[in-house]
């Protein structure tokens, strides 16, 4: 089977595409896989490290500010379609799979014109514009959250698959993860992060949480600040004369994040589809703070889907204060049975066979 995967911009689109590609390669070692992206997204940095060849085509976000901007998007996208078709005539794909981001528009549409079987995966409870536009040109739409179906128009194409998660996140043992990271086995472990760049509001309240638990011998706090805010957080601590104790781990960028998720008792994060999927696969209690600055407020719906099943506390940013966050964290620390119950509920929301289901559905058609 010859497969093109595409998804771009953020890790939330790129890593699901890689997870699907990895599953296809696991099932069929002779499968030929090509990743197609755009040079404006993180794919140019992430994909080369996976071993999959990468081809770049032009693409542009949908900009409705003016007729001129719309025309420019159309011209750039049309050029991307021609570039993608040229690559496809050489590569000869059987399958084209898009996982979101504006690069999917020229690539998936080109796949449709070429005559390949075409598929989409939508990670969020509220679909992005690219996937809604492309629905009519694909054979099936895999949904990360069933709630997304109401925003599409062709229900016969929809398959509730869950979100693809890379194999490394499955079966992470808490004790082994703590030993690897040098965290005491019996501590209450909090892990907060706001993505690779960080999230200003999470860092703001996370700083106060750090101050509150600093030096507590039975608590470990892993504070993932993101690269953009790391120096600022350390400088703030210095200015406030806070001497960061060994129970606090301040991290700029989290490599091997599966071990930090696995080591945690409580995860505090945004509610991007990928973060939610990876955290629930690890079966951890979540305190989710959706970003209010995303299309269709989709992170709120991602968080609500887990909170409604008891696996997460949903705390909207407009209601977020340091006092409230610290109170919730301490409440959970003092109720280990509730934490365990939330972890089980979180695990029940996890997409445990998403990649397998996606592979099986594609293989039915090819």
N, C-alpha and C positions, 0 to 999 in steps of 0.2 A: 504494500500500500504506500502510495506517495502522498504526503500530507503537507499542507501549508497551514501554519498557525500564525495568528496575528492578534495583537492586542498591545496598546501602547499608552504612553504618558506616565502612568504611575505603576508602582508595584502591584496595586490592586487589580490591574488588568493583565500585567505581565506574568506574575507568578501562577495564576490559574492556567494560562496558556502553556506554561512550562510543565505544570503538573499533568495536563492532558497529554502533552507530547511524551512525557516520561512514561505514562501508562501505556500509550501506544507502542513505544519502544520496548517496554517490558513484555508486552504480549506478542509483539512481532519484531524480533531482533533485526530482521532485514528491512524493516520499514524505513523509507527515506523521508526525513522531516526537514523542512525549511521554515525558518521564522522570518516573517516580513514585518518591518516596523517603519518608524519615521525618526529622522535624526533630531527632532525636538523633544523626544521622550526618553525615559530612563532605559528603554530597551537596548539602546546602543551601548550602554554601560553594563547591563545585567546579562544579556543573552550570550555574548561571547564566552563568558565563564561557564556556560552550561554545555558547551561543545556543539551546540546546534549552529549551522551556518545561518548568517543573517544578511538579508537584503533590505535596503531602505528605499522607500518610495515617498513622494511628496503627499502631504495631507494637511488639512487646516481645520481648526475648530469652526463651528457654526457661529457666525457673528451677525446679529440682526440689527446692529446699531445704525446701519445705513445700507442703501442699495449698493453702494460701491463696495462695502465690506462683504456683502452677500455675493456679489459678482466675483470678488477676489477668491472667496472660498470655493465657488463653483469652478473657477479656472484652475486653481491648485488641485482640487479633487479630480477634475477631468484629466489633468496631467498625470496624477497618481494612478488613475485607472489604466491609462496607456502604458505606463511603466510596469504596472503589475501584470498586465496582459503579456507584455514582452517577456517578462520573467517566467510566467506560466507556460508560455509556448515552448520554452526551453526545458523547464522542470517537469511539465506534464503532470500536474497534481490530480489525484483521484478525489481528494477531499480538501476543503478549505474551512477552517474553524476560526471564528472571531470571538474574542473575549471582551470587547469593549474598547473605547477610546476612538478618537476621530480617524486614526489610521485604518480602522476596520472598514470605513465606508468605501474607499477606493479598492481595497484588497478583496473584500467579500463581494462587492459588485462585479469586479473583474472576474472573480471565480464563477459567479453566476453567468456572465457572458461567455466565459471559456467552456462552461458545461460541466464543471466539477460539482460534486455533491457539496452543498454549503450548509454550515451550521453556525449558530450563535450560542454563546453562554452569557447569561445576564446574572451578575453576582448580587445585585442589590434588590431590595424590596421595591424600590422605585427605579425603573429602567432609565438608562441614559438615552440621549437623543439618537446617537448613532445606531444603537440596537433597535430602537423603535422604527427608525427609517428603513433599516435593512430587513425587517421581519418578512416582508413580502418576497424577498429574493432568496430565502433560505428554505431548506427542507425541514429543519427542526430547530426549536429554540429551547435550550436547556435553562431551567430557572434555578437560581440559588435559593430564592424564597418564593413559596407559592403565591404570596401576596402580589408579586410582580405581574401575574397573569392579567389582572384587571386593566393594566395599562397597555397591553398589546391587543391586537385585533383578530388574530387567527388561532383560537384555542386548540384546534386540531393539531397544531404543530408543537404544542407545549409539552414539555416533560419535566416534572419536578425531580431534579437530580441533586440539589444541594450544591455547595461550592467546592470546587476541586482544591485539595490541599496536598502539598508535597509529602511524600512518604515519611520524611524525617520527623514529622509532627505526631505520627501515630505511636502509641505505646511508649511514650516518654515516662520513665519511672521517676517518681518524686525523689526518692532517697538517692538514686544514682545521679540525678541532676544536681542535687544539693552538694553531693560529694565532689562532683566535677567542678562546681563553682566555688567551693570552699565555704558553703553556708551551713551553719549548725543544723543538725538533722531535726531537732525538736522546736526550732524557732517558728514564730508566726512570720511568714514571708509575704511582703507586699511588693508587687512589681507594677510600676506605672510607666507609661510611654505614650508618646503622641505621634509616632511615625518617625521615619529617618531624619526629617527636618525638625521634628518636635512640634508641640502645640502650645502656644503662649499661655492660654488659660489653664491648661492642665499643669504646666510648669509653675504657674503662679500659686495655685493651691498646693501643688506637690512640694514646693519649697517650704510652705508652712507645715505640711505633714512631716517633712524631713526634720524640721526644727522640733516638732512635737515628740517624735520617737527617737531623736538623736541620743545615743548612749544607752537605750533600752536593751538590756542583754538578751531578752527573750524575743526581740523583734529584729528582723532584717528587712531593710527597705532598699530595693533596687530602683533607682530613680533614673529612668531613661529620658534624658533631656532633649535628645536630638542634637545634631551637629550645630545647628544655627544658634542654640541657646546655651550650650555647655559652658563656655567661658563666662557668659553673663551670670549664670547661676553660681559659679564658683566665686566670682567677684562680689556678688550680692552677699554670699555667706561671709566672705572676708570683711566686707564693710559693716556687717551686723555683728562681727566678732563671734561668729558661730564656728567652733572648732568641730569639723565633721569627724565623727567617731567611727570605729571599725565596723559597726553594724549598718552603716550607710554605704551603699555602692552607687556613686554617681557615674553614669555612663553617657558618653557622647553618642555613640552608635553601637547598636547591639548586633554583634555577630552571633550566629548560632542561637537565634532567639528561641528556638524550641526548648533549650535547656532552662532558660529563664522563665518561660511559660510553665514548663513542667515543674520547676522548683517552687512556684508560687502557691500560696493559699488563696490569695486575692489578687486579681488583675484589674488595674484601673487604666482605661484607654478610651480612645475614640471608638466609633462603631462602624468603621469601614468594613465592608463585607469580608475581606480577606482576614483582617485582624479578628473579627468575630468568629470566623470559621476555624482559624488556627487555635484560638483560645478554647473554643468548645470541644474541638477534637482532643485537646489536652485534659478536658473535664475539670475546668477550674471555675470557681465562683467569680463573677464579673461585676464590676461597677463601671457602667458605660456612660460616657459623656459625649453624646453625638455632636459633631460639628454642625453649627447652624448655617455654615457658608457653603453648602453643597446643593446640587440640583435636586429640586423636589423634596428637600429635607430628607433624603433617602437614608441617612445614617440614623435618624430617629426611628424609622420603620425597621431597620436592621436590629436596633437595640430592643425595640418593643417586642419583636418576635421571640427573643430569648427571655426578656423580662416577663412576658405573659405566661411563659412555661416555668417560671420560678428559678431560672438559672442566672439572672442578672438583676441588679438594681439600676434603673434608668434615672439618670440625673441630668436634666437639661441645663445647658450652660447658663441660661438666664436665671436659674435658681441656684447655681453653684456658688458656694462660699467655702472658705477654708474651714470655718467652724462646722458647717454641715458635713463636709467631706470627712474631717477628722472624727466627728461623732459617729458617722456610719462605719468607718474603719474600726474604731474601738468597739462598737456594738458587735460587729462580726467577729472580731478577735475574741470577745468574751462569750461567743456562742458557737463553739466548734461544731456542734451538731447541725446548726443551721448552715454553716459553711459547707459541711459535707453534703447536706441535702441539696444546696445550690449547685455544688459541683456535679452531682448526679444529674440534676435537671439540665445543667449546661451540656453535659455529655450527650444527653438524650436529644439535644438540638443539633448535634454535630452531623456533618455530611459524611458519614462513615464509608459510603461506597460511591461517591459522586463520580470519580474518575472511571471506576469499573462500569457504572451505568452508561456514562457517556460513550466509552469505547464500545460497549455492547450494542448500543443504539446505532452508532455509526457503522459498525460491522454488518448490521442487518441490511444496510442500504448499498454497501460497496462489494 
